[in-house]
Amino acid sequence: MLVQVCGDNAMKKTAVYKWVKRFSEGRESVTDEARSGRPATSRTEENIAKVRQIVRENRRLTVRSITEQVNIDRETVRKIITEDLDIRKVCAKMVPKELTEEQK
């Protein structure tokens, strides 16, 4: 029935059974539960400020070179640049996502 309604986006049969079992055991939330393990600590305000300063000094740097300067994971640097600083690459130069009329 799910495949008829949702098409290819439907959950697999085993996943449906797993969730039915969880809810029948008393689970009420659909959000993920906290996982064990080490929490992410490299995306701190201090590291965001370092990356911001490096990008302001030279907008033509690659994520790899910024990673070497800050000494944190490349994916973390990429997330800081795109999500926290709201910057993207345009013609090998990092620029704010929304340009002002003067910048255009």
N, C-alpha and C positions, 0 to 999 in steps of 0.2 A: 504494500500500500504506500509506503514511503517513497519508493522508486516512482510510482505513478504520479505522486504529488510533486516531489522534489526533483525527479529526473536523476541526472548524474551527480547532483550535489547531495544526495541522500547518504546518511550514515550507513556503514556496513552492518550487516546483521549481528555480528559478534559484538560490535560496539554498543548497539542498542540493548542487547542482552546484558552487557556489563553495567550500563547505566540503570536499567530496570532493577537489577539486583541491588545496586547501591542505594537507590531511592526506596526500595522495599525494606532495606535494612535500617532506614531512618534518616538518610541523608536528605537535607533540605536545600542546600546551596548548589548552584551549578558552577561556581567559580572554583579555580584550582586551590587546593590546600597548600599550606606552606611545606616546602621540601627541605629535607635535611641537607647539610652541606655548607660549604663556605659561602657567605654572602658576597655579592659583588662590591668591591671596595675601591676600584680604580676610577669610577665615574664620580669623583668628588668635586666640590666647588673649587678646591685648590687646583686640580688637574684641568678643570674647565677654564679657569683663569689663565693657566699656563698655555693651553692650546690657543685661546683667544689672543694672547699676546704674540705668540709665534705667527699666527695667521695674519695679524695686523702688520707685523714687521715685513713679511714676505708672503704675498698671496699666491705665488707661483709654486709653492712647495707641494710635494706629494704627501699623501697620507703616510706612506712608509717613512719619509724623512722626518715628519712630525713625530711619528712613533719612536724613532731612534732618539730624538731630542728629549721627549717626555718620559721615555722608558716605560710605556704601558702598551697593552695589546692593541693591534691594528684595528680590530673591530670596535673596540671601545673608543678609539680616536675618531673613527668614522661616525659613530653614533653621536659623539660630542659635537662634531662639526655639523652634521645634518640635523640633529634633533635639538640639541641645547643651544647652539649658536645660530641655527637656522640659515646655514650657508650651503651652497652647492657649487659645483665646478662648471664654469662656462669658459670655453676656449682656454683650458689649462690655467685658469685664474679663479680663485675662490671669491665669490661675490655673494652679497645678501640675496635671498630668494626674491624679495620684493624690492625693486629699484624705484627710486624717486624719479620724477620727471627730469630732473637735472642729470641724474646718472644715466638715464635712457639715451 
